[in-house]
Amino acid sequence: MATGHTVKAFDEDLGQLRALVSEMGGRAEAAITGAIEALVNRDLESAAKIVTGDVKIDQLETEIEKQVVRLIALRAPMADDLREVLAALKIAGVVERMGDYAKNIAKRVTTLQDTRGLEAMSVLPTMGSIVTEMVRNVLDAFVTRDAGAAVAVAARDRAVDDFYNSIFRTLLTYMMENPHNITASTHLLFIAKNLERIGDHATNVAEMVYFAATGNQMEERTRGEDPLAGDE
Amino acid sequence: MNTQTMNDIAAHQSAIVDGPLKMSARNVNVYYGAKQAIRDVSIDVTMANVTAFIGPSGCGKSTFLRTLNRMNDTVASARVEGEITLDGEDIYGSSMDVVQLRARVGMVFQKPNPFPKSIYENVAYGPRIHGLAAGKADMDQIVEQSLKRAGLWEEVKDRLVESGTALSGGQQQRLCIARAIAVDPEVILMDEPCSALDPIATAKIEELIHELRGRYAIVIVTHNMQQAARVSQRTAFFHLGHLVEYGDTSDIFTNPRETRTKDYITGRYG
């Protein structure tokens, strides 16, 4: 990060904005981790807390919007400051979606509480931890204006997609083997899909961070041929 | 400035397509006695564009502006090296008539400076000494048209005989612009034209600059970066006598390439 502004209050405003984005990201990250844990432990209470906790993430988005409008009106940010402020606004919108995905996962815990012995269940925590790490790293990259870290986050999205494809195939097999598995498998598939979407969103955030830091667009990700990922 | 930066700037400039070249400075150095105020500045000014010079106090932007119509000639210790051309003709060449040059390259100053004469005479003065009007009717026409172009006609048409100094600050500045326009210049240099004006008068001048830009090449020096962003199509950032960066205004304010430019426009300078 460059040296401070001559007007120190400007730095404080930017610092406040970064703190809000960090807090929002931290809460989304905790919600994702918590939702997967609740799923694995069949912990309905924790799951319910995640569902209600999403309200706070939504509130933070509103706060960030207000802070951005205030900053633009009062400080007239330029160049990298302007890009950062606009990125914060966009990132807040994306993180809000991430929170919704976590909430959606948490909601499925109730339905899945009697599910036993589905192999996919054991893979989801690993997938979840990669995704939460992406979210954490990309928001750290935003706060430190670290374009290199943003690129590293985007590079991990491929692994998440691979996880999703593997889980998709596995669950398909289960469903074909035994129709009784269909309900649980479908829910698990949605959970995996939610994690995959969060990974995609983290990658989008990485692109925003990269643009904010450098003023240039990140080079287009090379997407693998994923016939199963389908609905991109 | 290193060669790489020069090449970058040259490459960047060529990428901007706009009006025909009007003025061109090459390797200009300006000294006040032993002190060097401008260091090896090369820049092109094109028609139908507003070019803004920005930079911290003492960076040389006003000095450089004043070399464009030889206003520095009046400063005894000032010395200008390098080449500045207007339509390809060297303005510091022996065949250049300075009075004629200043009619072609008009100037508007920081503080409105109308003559202590009537509004009419303020505008008519230039055309008269340059012999641009064939008679009274012709002069009336020039005065009216100049005041109209300066956006002042409606406010003063019924009191043309009143003193120009009786007008408000913003009106005085528009009168000075009308005076500059009256001699039918090709380039208008503006040195902080709004710094003595309130926001409404400033907005009127900025609107005027916008309207005038199709007809003249306009170069404006401003301390107000928002103003540079609002009125100009191209921006040049000066620092310690160097031209640090010159490019599309939108690029300079959203994604400057030089750290010094960025630090200045984002308010980190110093």
Interface residues (C-beta under 8 A of the other chain):
Chain A: A2 T3 G4 H5 T6 V7 F10 A76 P77 M78 A79 D80 D81 L82 R83 G215 N216
Chain B: M225 Q226 F253 T254 N255 P256 T259 K262 D263 I265 T266 G267 R268 Y269 G270
